[in-house]
């Protein structure tokens, strides 16, 4: 088969900052849970990995952690046979609350093949952990890059969009809804400057397959970036377009559109009131503002698609410069 893809390294920072993001898929957005493992249950999980062998037979695994989250740890590794560097995500079975969700993440990623989406090489499982062997991207998250400079230029924002929008188009064409698009779910491949950098969309823990004409209902996502209709429990893949619009807002202005605690942010997100008239937006072009408006329309089906966004006048102007590579 072609390529398989998934989530890779990124340290999710928790310092107080205007660009801090909320805990992904927090209890406010808990996925529908299957069999919940607790201390009262024997630790048994059906085999969900693609490789029946043992991880350490095929890979060297570093002891130092690259990043840690609620559900697992990411470490650097290396394929023993071809010496390819990888990122290995270890998920302790004791932390698995929804076996179906992990299985779905592996299934979704096994069906994705795109240059701007993280690659899942294979997965393993033993008595204690499920391991996802991922493409190594160690250039930091998009959120980290924005924090370093305060906000992105329109040229840098366009370069990122010329990669993320084709990735999103690929997902939607294959009936996959990501449900957690945000700057800290985009990784740079290496530490090249943004104008030379390539990025990958990561974290498919909340991704699902969808059918045209049917609605999704689980409240999944991150408060700052979640679409209003997700909070209503009736939405489709166009929720990813809203989240992309909010991501552009953060890249260009350096601040999120909604402020406060999670409850305050969710109330503001539900109303969908996004202001582009603040001082942060005074030097930003009308074309860039228009793209944010087109992606963040209240009704999901009124939003511009990923395909059409690539032809929007904001990106079309940068494409004519001939200096930006589109990731097909």
C-alpha positions in Angstrom: 0.0 0.0 0.0 1.0 3.7 -0.3 1.5 5.6 2.9 -0.2 5.6 6.2 -0.3 8.6 8.5 -0.8 9.9 12.2 0.2 12.1 15.1 3.8 12.9 15.9 5.9 14.8 18.4 5.0 18.2 19.8 5.3 19.5 23.3 1.9 21.0 24.3 2.9 24.0 26.5 0.8 25.1 29.4 2.1 28.5 30.2 -0.2 31.5 30.5 -0.2 33.2 27.2 -2.7 34.9 24.8 -1.9 32.0 22.4 -2.4 29.2 24.9 -4.9 26.7 23.5 -7.3 24.6 25.5 -6.8 21.0 26.3 -7.7 19.1 23.2 -10.8 17.0 23.4 -11.3 18.1 27.0 -14.2 16.7 29.1 -16.4 19.3 27.4 -15.7 17.5 24.2 -15.5 13.9 25.4 -15.9 11.4 22.7 -18.7 8.8 23.0 -16.9 6.2 25.1 -16.9 2.4 24.6 -15.7 0.0 27.2 -14.0 2.1 29.9 -11.0 0.5 31.6 -10.8 1.2 35.3 -8.9 -0.3 38.2 -11.9 -2.6 38.7 -11.5 -4.1 35.2 -8.9 -6.6 34.1 -6.6 -4.9 31.6 -7.5 -6.5 28.4 -7.7 -4.7 25.0 -8.5 -6.5 21.8 -5.7 -6.5 19.2 -5.9 -3.2 17.3 -2.4 -2.8 16.0 -1.3 -3.5 12.4 1.9 -5.4 13.3 1.6 -8.6 15.4 5.3 -8.5 16.3 7.2 -6.7 19.0 8.2 -3.1 18.6 11.7 -3.5 19.9 12.4 -6.2 17.4 12.2 -3.7 14.6 12.9 -0.3 16.3 15.4 1.3 18.6 13.5 3.5 21.1 15.2 6.5 22.9 14.5 6.9 26.6 14.1 10.7 26.4 10.6 12.0 25.7 9.9 14.3 22.8 6.5 15.3 24.2 3.8 14.1 26.6 0.0 14.3 26.6 -3.0 13.1 28.4 -3.0 9.7 26.7 0.7 8.9 26.0 4.3 9.9 25.4 6.2 10.5 22.2 9.8 9.4 21.9 12.4 9.4 19.1 13.2 6.0 17.5 15.0 4.4 14.6 14.1 1.6 12.2 16.8 -1.1 12.8 16.7 -2.2 9.2 16.8 1.0 7.2 17.9 3.5 10.0 14.9 5.7 9.3 14.3 8.1 12.2 10.8 7.9 13.6 8.6 9.2 16.3 7.0 6.5 18.5 3.8 7.4 20.4 3.3 5.1 23.4 -0.3 4.8 24.8 -0.5 2.9 28.1 -3.4 0.5 28.0 -4.4 1.7 31.5 -5.1 5.1 29.9 -7.3 3.9 27.1 -10.9 4.9 27.9 -12.2 4.2 24.4 -10.7 1.2 22.5 -12.7 2.0 19.5 -11.2 5.5 19.3 -7.7 4.2 19.1 -8.7 1.6 16.6 -10.4 4.3 14.5 -7.3 6.5 14.6 -5.2 3.7 13.2 -7.8 2.9 10.6 -8.2 6.5 9.5 -4.5 7.0 9.2 -4.0 3.8 7.3 -6.2 5.3 4.5 -4.4 8.7 4.2 -1.6 9.4 1.8 -0.7 13.1 1.5 2.6 15.1 1.7 1.1 17.5 4.2 -0.3 14.8 6.6 1.8 13.0 9.1 2.6 9.4 8.1 1.7 6.4 10.2 4.3 3.7 9.4 2.8 0.9 11.5 1.4 0.1 14.9 2.3 -2.4 17.6 0.7 -3.7 20.8 1.9 -5.5 23.9 0.5 -6.2 27.3 1.1 -2.7 28.5 1.0 -0.3 25.5 -0.2 0.4 22.0 2.6 2.0 19.9 2.1 4.2 16.9 5.3 4.5 14.7 5.1 7.9 13.0 7.0 10.0 10.6 9.4 12.2 12.6 8.8 15.9 12.4 10.9 17.9 14.8 10.6 21.5 13.7 8.1 22.5 16.4 4.4 23.2 16.1 2.8 26.0 14.1 1.7 27.5 17.5 5.3 27.6 18.7 6.4 29.3 15.5 3.7 32.0 15.9 4.7 32.6 19.5 8.3 33.2 18.5 7.4 36.1 16.2 4.1 37.4 17.7 2.2 36.8 14.4 2.8 35.7 10.9 3.1 37.8 7.8 0.6 37.2 5.1 3.3 35.6 2.9 4.1 33.1 5.7 0.4 32.5 6.4 -0.1 31.8 2.7 2.8 29.3 2.6 1.2 27.3 5.4 -2.3 27.4 3.8 -0.9 26.2 0.5 0.0 23.0 2.4 -2.8 22.6 4.9 -5.7 23.3 2.6 -4.7 20.5 0.1 -4.4 18.2 3.1 -7.9 19.2 4.3 -9.2 18.7 0.8 -7.7 15.3 0.7 -9.3 14.3 4.0 -12.8 15.5 2.9 -12.5 13.9 -0.5 -11.9 10.6 1.4 -14.8 11.3 3.7 -12.7 12.0 6.8 -13.4 14.8 9.2 -10.5 15.8 11.4 -12.4 17.7 14.1 -9.5 19.3 15.8 -7.7 21.6 13.3 -5.6 24.1 15.2 -2.0 25.5 15.1 -0.7 23.1 17.6 -1.9 20.2 15.4 0.4 21.3 12.6 4.1 20.4 12.8 7.0 21.7 10.9 9.2 18.9 9.4 12.4 20.6 10.5 13.7 23.9 11.8 14.1 25.7 8.5 12.6 29.2 8.4 8.9 29.4 7.8 9.4 30.7 4.2 11.3 27.5 3.4 9.4 25.2 5.8 7.1 22.3 5.2 4.3 21.3 7.5 2.3 18.3 8.4 -1.2 18.0 9.8 -1.2 15.7 12.9 -3.4 14.2 15.6 -6.2 12.1 14.2 -7.4 10.9 17.6 -10.7 12.7 17.0 -11.0 12.0 13.3 -14.0 10.1 11.9 -15.3 8.8 8.6 -18.5 10.5 7.5 -21.2 9.9 4.9 -22.5 12.6 2.7 -25.9 14.0 3.9 -25.5 12.5 7.4 -24.6 14.5 10.5 -22.0 13.9 13.2 -23.1 14.4 16.8 -20.2 13.9 19.2 -18.9 17.1 20.8 -15.2 16.8 19.9 -12.6 19.5 19.5 -10.8 22.4 21.3 -12.9 25.3 22.6 -11.1 28.2 20.8 -11.3 26.4 17.4 -14.5 24.5 17.6 -17.3 25.4 15.2 -20.6 26.6 16.6 -22.6 23.7 15.1 -20.4 21.2 16.9 -21.7 22.6 20.2 -25.2 22.0 19.0 -24.3 18.3 18.3 -25.4 18.4 14.6 -22.6 19.0 12.1 -20.6 17.7 9.2 -17.1 18.0 7.8 -17.5 21.8 7.3 -16.6 22.2 11.0 -13.0 21.7 9.8 -13.3 24.8 7.6 -14.4 27.0 10.6 -11.4 25.7 12.6 -9.1 26.6 9.6 -10.5 30.1 9.6 -9.8 30.5 13.3 -6.3 29.2 12.7 -5.8 31.9 10.1 -7.1 34.4 12.5 -4.5 33.4 15.1 -1.7 33.3 12.5 -2.3 36.8 11.2 -3.3 38.6 14.4 -1.3 36.7 17.0 -4.3 36.4 19.3 -7.3 34.1 19.5 -10.7 35.6 18.6 -12.3 34.5 21.9 -10.9 35.1 25.4 -11.7 33.9 28.9 -12.1 30.5 30.5 -13.5 27.5 28.6 -17.1 28.4 29.4 -16.7 32.0 28.2 -14.9 30.9 25.0 -17.6 28.3 24.3 -20.4 30.9 24.7 -18.6 33.3 22.3 -17.9 30.5 19.8 -21.5 29.5 19.8 -22.5 33.0 18.8 -19.8 33.1 16.2 -19.0 36.8 16.7 -15.5 37.2 15.2 -14.3 40.8 15.0 -11.8 41.8 12.3 -12.0 45.4 13.3 -9.5 45.5 16.2 -6.1 47.2 16.1 -4.5 43.8 15.4 -6.2 43.8 12.0 -5.5 47.3 11.0 -2.6 46.4 8.8 -4.0 43.1 7.4 -5.3 43.1 3.9 -9.0 43.0 3.0 -8.4 39.8 1.0 -7.0 38.0 4.0 -9.9 39.2 6.1 -12.4 38.0 3.5 -10.9 34.5 3.5 -11.4 34.3 7.3 -15.0 35.5 6.8 -15.7 32.9 4.1 -14.3 30.1 6.2 -16.1 31.2 9.4 -19.7 31.7 8.2 -22.2 30.5 10.7 -23.9 28.0 8.5 -21.5 25.2 7.7 -22.7 24.7 4.2 -22.2 28.4 3.4 -18.5 28.1 4.0 -15.9 28.1 1.3 -14.5 24.6 0.6 -10.9 23.8 1.0 -10.8 23.4 -2.8 -12.3 26.9 -3.4 -10.2 28.4 -0.7 -7.1 27.6 -2.6 -8.5 29.7 -5.4 -9.5 32.6 -3.1 -8.1 36.0 -4.2 -5.9 36.1 -1.1 -4.1 32.9 -2.0 -4.4 33.5 -5.7 -2.3 36.6 -5.4 0.5 34.8 -3.6 0.3 31.9 -6.0 1.0 34.3 -8.9 4.3 35.3 -7.2 5.5 31.8 -8.1 7.4 31.4 -4.8 5.0 29.2 -2.9 4.8 25.5 -3.5 1.3 23.9 -3.3 1.3 20.5 -1.5 -0.9 18.1 -3.6 
